[in-house]
């Protein structure tokens, strides 16, 4: 059974991200409920790519390369017409 919950706006973004990965680990969310939110928070400069990689590894045991791939996939899905659209450390942390 999937659990739907609303998180208060006052939570620290890193705590929110860790709650998302914890929910995924407990089968309450899947990658489509976690990575898009993380990508939004990276773009808003609330968290860093490294924060996401560390939390994914620590909480869910996800390899850093998989996290990079998923974030890259999301960016490519946003710009399917642009073959050069690619997630890079600089683009997400500076954009």
Secondary structure as UniProt FT lines:
FT   TURN            9..10
FT   HELIX           13..25
FT   TURN            26..27
FT   HELIX           31..43
FT   TURN            44..45
FT   HELIX           49..55
FT   HELIX           56..60
FT   HELIX           64..78
FT   TURN            79..81
FT   TURN            83..84
FT   HELIX           89..94
//
